[in-house]
Amino acid sequence: MTVKIIGLLAVLLCAFSWATTMAAAPEHTGQDSHVVTGTLEELDLSKMSGKIKTDLEQTVAFTIKSPELFKGLSVGKRIAVLLDDQGQVVKVMETTVPELPPPGQ
């Protein structure tokens, strides 16, 4: 039982550390692009723009090159986007927060 709790805490700590790193600031990928993770706050395909709110309550605005990247996504979804150096979305990945069992199970 104790080993399960310690393992669960280790997984949670790693996940929190990774999420904080992803949300704190855009991650530089070395190719003049950045990854931003958070909740899709605004999406306006007619204006080809949108906004993501990171877990640290920072709002990151972006422009859209290809509306097909956002097919099936709506405001409120957790996503990760790869932005180029001009703030245009290159890639969109839907993300989820992993479900973990309640403590003691």
Buried (B, 14 or more C-beta within 10 A) or exposed (E): EEEEEEEBEEEEEEEEEEBEEBBEEBBEEEEEBBBBBBBBBBBEEEEBBBBBBBBEEBEBEBBBEEEEBBEEBEEEBBBBBBBBEEBBBBEBEEBEEEEEEEEEE
